[in-house]
Amino acid sequence: MNAMTLTAHGPWHDGDAPGWWPVFPIGFGLFWLLVLGGGFYLLSKRTKGGGAEKVLAERYARGEIDEEEYRERLGVLRS
């Protein structure tokens, strides 16, 4: 048997089925959608900036700072 006979009649191509060619573009596209989606998710979580406002609100709720100081610091965070 030569190499052409082995490659033409292997389990990956029986002559009737379309083979693996539809799987690769779909899998490749899904892979990149997951990578880009994950990147956008992480970027949005990082740039949200709500962590400092949450800590400030907790300090105000515990009575550590008064309303005037809370509003002043909140204005600085949002600007």
Rosetta constraint file for C-alpha pairs under 8 A:
AtomPair CA 1 CA 5 HARMONIC 6.34 0.50
AtomPair CA 1 CA 6 HARMONIC 7.12 0.50
AtomPair CA 2 CA 6 HARMONIC 6.65 0.50
AtomPair CA 3 CA 7 HARMONIC 6.22 0.50
AtomPair CA 4 CA 8 HARMONIC 5.95 0.50
AtomPair CA 5 CA 9 HARMONIC 6.17 0.50
AtomPair CA 6 CA 10 HARMONIC 6.07 0.50
AtomPair CA 8 CA 13 HARMONIC 7.06 0.50
AtomPair CA 9 CA 13 HARMONIC 6.46 0.50
AtomPair CA 9 CA 14 HARMONIC 6.41 0.50
AtomPair CA 10 CA 14 HARMONIC 7.01 0.50
AtomPair CA 12 CA 19 HARMONIC 6.46 0.50
AtomPair CA 12 CA 20 HARMONIC 7.41 0.50
AtomPair CA 13 CA 17 HARMONIC 7.06 0.50
AtomPair CA 13 CA 18 HARMONIC 7.84 0.50
AtomPair CA 13 CA 19 HARMONIC 5.61 0.50
AtomPair CA 14 CA 19 HARMONIC 7.96 0.50
AtomPair CA 18 CA 22 HARMONIC 7.78 0.50
AtomPair CA 20 CA 24 HARMONIC 6.87 0.50
AtomPair CA 21 CA 25 HARMONIC 7.33 0.50
AtomPair CA 22 CA 26 HARMONIC 6.61 0.50
AtomPair CA 23 CA 27 HARMONIC 5.94 0.50
AtomPair CA 24 CA 28 HARMONIC 5.85 0.50
AtomPair CA 25 CA 29 HARMONIC 6.01 0.50
AtomPair CA 26 CA 30 HARMONIC 6.16 0.50
AtomPair CA 27 CA 31 HARMONIC 6.02 0.50
AtomPair CA 28 CA 32 HARMONIC 6.41 0.50
AtomPair CA 29 CA 33 HARMONIC 6.17 0.50
AtomPair CA 30 CA 34 HARMONIC 6.17 0.50
AtomPair CA 31 CA 35 HARMONIC 6.27 0.50
AtomPair CA 32 CA 36 HARMONIC 5.98 0.50
AtomPair CA 33 CA 37 HARMONIC 5.82 0.50
AtomPair CA 34 CA 38 HARMONIC 5.92 0.50
AtomPair CA 35 CA 39 HARMONIC 6.19 0.50
AtomPair CA 36 CA 40 HARMONIC 6.20 0.50
AtomPair CA 37 CA 41 HARMONIC 6.13 0.50
AtomPair CA 38 CA 42 HARMONIC 6.16 0.50
AtomPair CA 39 CA 43 HARMONIC 6.07 0.50
AtomPair CA 40 CA 44 HARMONIC 6.05 0.50
AtomPair CA 41 CA 45 HARMONIC 6.25 0.50
AtomPair CA 42 CA 46 HARMONIC 6.15 0.50
AtomPair CA 43 CA 47 HARMONIC 6.19 0.50
AtomPair CA 44 CA 48 HARMONIC 5.90 0.50
AtomPair CA 49 CA 53 HARMONIC 7.66 0.50
AtomPair CA 50 CA 54 HARMONIC 6.14 0.50
AtomPair CA 51 CA 55 HARMONIC 6.36 0.50
AtomPair CA 52 CA 56 HARMONIC 6.17 0.50
AtomPair CA 52 CA 77 HARMONIC 7.75 0.50
AtomPair CA 53 CA 57 HARMONIC 6.10 0.50
AtomPair CA 53 CA 74 HARMONIC 6.82 0.50
AtomPair CA 53 CA 77 HARMONIC 7.39 0.50
AtomPair CA 54 CA 58 HARMONIC 6.19 0.50
AtomPair CA 55 CA 59 HARMONIC 6.24 0.50
AtomPair CA 56 CA 60 HARMONIC 6.26 0.50
AtomPair CA 56 CA 70 HARMONIC 6.98 0.50
AtomPair CA 56 CA 73 HARMONIC 7.95 0.50
AtomPair CA 56 CA 74 HARMONIC 7.56 0.50
AtomPair CA 57 CA 61 HARMONIC 6.11 0.50
AtomPair CA 57 CA 70 HARMONIC 7.62 0.50
AtomPair CA 58 CA 62 HARMONIC 6.19 0.50
AtomPair CA 59 CA 63 HARMONIC 6.30 0.50
AtomPair CA 59 CA 64 HARMONIC 5.33 0.50
AtomPair CA 59 CA 65 HARMONIC 6.32 0.50
AtomPair CA 60 CA 64 HARMONIC 5.87 0.50
AtomPair CA 60 CA 65 HARMONIC 5.22 0.50
AtomPair CA 60 CA 66 HARMONIC 6.42 0.50
AtomPair CA 60 CA 67 HARMONIC 7.18 0.50
AtomPair CA 60 CA 70 HARMONIC 6.47 0.50
AtomPair CA 65 CA 69 HARMONIC 6.17 0.50
AtomPair CA 65 CA 70 HARMONIC 6.44 0.50
AtomPair CA 66 CA 70 HARMONIC 6.15 0.50
AtomPair CA 67 CA 71 HARMONIC 6.12 0.50
AtomPair CA 68 CA 72 HARMONIC 6.16 0.50
AtomPair CA 69 CA 73 HARMONIC 6.07 0.50
AtomPair CA 70 CA 74 HARMONIC 6.00 0.50
AtomPair CA 71 CA 75 HARMONIC 6.06 0.50
AtomPair CA 72 CA 76 HARMONIC 6.45 0.50
AtomPair CA 73 CA 77 HARMONIC 6.26 0.50
AtomPair CA 74 CA 78 HARMONIC 6.20 0.50
AtomPair CA 75 CA 79 HARMONIC 6.16 0.50
